[in-house]
Structures are given as structure tokens and as C-alpha cells.
Amino acid sequence: MTEHPAPDAVRRANEGPRAAARNRAALVGAAREIYAQHGLAAPLSAIARRAGVGQGVLYRHFPDRAAIAAAVLEENVRQVEQAAAAEGATAATVLGVLTWHLTESAAFIGLLHADSAISPRGTAPHALALSERVERALRGHAPYGGRLHTTGDLMLAVAMVSGAVTGPTREERERRARVAWHLLGVEADPVRPHQE
């Protein structure tokens, strides 16, 4: 006797190219979550599962681990840039968005350490370019209470805070980031993703 799956267990019909943008967005979101929980060494199969797609779909969009990490980083940087460009943006609100990404993404922390003032050698040009974009977005709202005005101070402070962002939970990572900013005499609030 042949068993048929229950109606709600039937797989979606293949929507082909129409689903490509949705699948890519789901994969980037899933990668951010998986990387936040398990770090950059997390299995790609876990990302595909979390996104609700097969591994073939993942590899069509992202041929390797570096490509999906780069997509997550690009999205993080874009959100920091959008926060900096938003009407009424302040240094504190832009740093709040940056801090949210620091607490959510281990990959983003590594990117911010790519700044040439900190680690000029052996840095991938793409990571360095993303780090420079973050610095430009933040610089638009300097002087951060007059504390970070010298060339290199801002990204050095970001690297110092990112180094403090450790802990088993997102809440603990955020708490540590807030303490680190406070010790530097800088306000970063509210800590949240950019809201368009």
C-alpha cells in the first residue's frame, strides 16, 4: 500500500527563478542566525535547513563558505550605512546598530578587526573595503562626545569593543559591549538592528 504525505507535509512546488530573491534573503538571514549561535565553522547544511531550502539551492547562490559569509557581512555593513544615512541619525543610534551587529555576528567582529590601523597585512581586500565603509558611515557622526577624534581612534575603539563582545548569550554579549562603550566614554543606544 502506498502512503501519501499529509496535505501540510507536501513540498512546495518549484517556483524556479521567481523564488531566487526570496531564497537568497532566507539563506543570508539563516546564516546570520547560525553564525551567531555556532560561529563561522557551522555546517552549511544547517544554514540551508534553517532557511527551508535544499543544499543545492544554497550552492546555487553561494558556491562556498566564504561567499555566504561575505553576503552576511555585506548586509551588516549596508545596515550600518543606512542607519548613518537615516534622517535624525546620531552617533549613539549608529553605534547602537553597529553594536547590535557585533552581538549578533561573529563574522562581523572579524571584519572590523580588518582595519588597516590594526591589521594591515594579510587582510582580504574585500574585508578591508567593508571595514572602510563602516568607518565612513561612523565618521559622518563624529566626534562621539569628543573622545574619538584622531585618525584611527574610531576603528580602534570599535575593535576594542568588538573584542569585549563575548559570552554565551546575546544578552551577555550586549551587556559587555555596553560596558566597553561606557568605559570609552561613548554612548551607543539603542542597541537594535536598523529599522527602515
N, C-alpha and C positions, 0 to 999 in steps of 0.2 A: 504494500500500500504506500502510495506517495504522500508525503506530508507537505502541506503548503504553509509558508510562514503566515503568521497573523498579519492582518492588514497594516498595523502600525510598524511592523518589522520589515515591510517591503522597502527595498532600497529605492532611493530617488532615481528618477530617470536621468540619464546622462544629458546634461544641458549643453555640453560642448563649450564653445568659446564664450557663450553668454555667462557662464559661471566662473570664468577665469579671474576677473577682478575680485569677485566675492571670495573665491578660494584663496587667492593671494593674500587678501586682507585677513582672512581667518588664520592662515599659516603664520603671518607676522605676529598677530595677536597671541596665538598659541605659543609661538617661540618665545615671546616676551615672558609669558607666564611660566613656561617650562624652565627657561634660563634663570628666572628669579628663584625658582624652587630648587633646581638641581645644578645650576652653573652651565657653562658653555660646553661641557663634555656630555650633556644629556643626550640620549639616543634620539636620532631624527625620527624614528618610528613613534616616539612619544609625542612629538610635535604634530605629526600627521594625525595621530589618534585624537589628540586634543582639538585639532581643527576640524575633525569629522571628515577627513579625506583620506584617500589611499596614498601610499608612499610614492606611487607613480606620479600622482598629481604634485606632490611635494617636489620631486626631482624635475618635473617639467618647469616649475617656477624657479627652483633653487638647485642648481646642479651639485652643490656641495655644502658642507657645514659653514664655510666662510661666507658663502653668498647669502644664506638666511641670516647669519649674524650681522652682516653688513646692512641688510634690509631693516632689521630691528634698530640698529644704530642710526640709520638714515631717518627713520620715523621719529626716534627720540630727538635728534638734532632739529628736525623740522618743527616739532612741537615747541622746543625752546625758542626757536626763531619766531614762530607765530606768537608765542607769549610776549616776546620782546617787542613785536610789531603791533600788538593789540592796543587799542585806544585805552588810555589811562594806566598803561603798564608802569610799574615802578620797579626799582631794583629788588625790593623784597618779593614782589609777586613773580618776577622772572626767576629769581633764585629759588623760590618755592617750587616752581615747575622743574627746574634743574634738580633740586633735591629729591623730588618725587621720583624722577628717573634714576637717580643714584640709588634710592632704596629699592627700586623695582628691578634693576637690570645690572647684573654683574658685568655684562659686556660693556655697558656704558661707562662703568668705572674704569675699565681698562682703556677705553678710548680717551678719557680725559687725562690719563697719565701719558698720553702720546704727545703732549705739548712739547714743543722744541726746547723750551726753557728747562724742562725736566728730563727728557729722554730723547735727544736729537738723533741718535744713531739707532738703526735697526727698526725704525718706525715705518710701517706701511704708508705710502703717500696718501692713500685714501683715508686712513685713520687720522693722519696729520691734518688733512684738509677738513675733515669733520670737526676736529678739535678746534681748528682756527675759526670755523663757522660759529661754534659755541662761544668762543671768546668774543667775536664781533658782536654777537647778539647781546652778551652780557655787558660789553663795553658801552653800548648805547645808553646804559642806565647807570654808569659810574657816577659818583665816586664811592658808592656803597658806604656812606657815612664818613667819607674822608679817609678810610682805613686802607683802601686798595687803589692807590693812585699811580704807583710806579709801574713801568713796563714789566710785565711778568708777574706782578703781585697777584693779580686776579686769578690767573690759572694756577698759580702755585697754591693759593688759598683753596681753590676748588679741588686740587689734587690732595691737599691735606685733609679736607673734609671727606672726600671720597675714600681715603684710607681709613677713616674712622667708621665708615658705614659697614659695620659687621654685625652679626647677630642672627639668631635662628628664626626670628620673625620679622615681618615688615615693620611692625610697631617698634621693635627694639632698634632696628636699623634707622628708622626715622628719629627716634629719641636721641640716638648717638649723633646723627647728623645735626640736629638742632643744637645740641650741646656744643659741638665743634664750631658751628657758626657763631654761637654766643661767645665762645672763648676768643674768637677772632673779632668780636665787636660788630658783627654783621647780622642784619635781620633777614631771614628767609621765610616768608609766611604769606599765604597759607601753603602748606605742602600738599600739592594735588596736581593731577595732570592738567594740561591746558584745555580749557573749555571754549570751544568756538562759539 
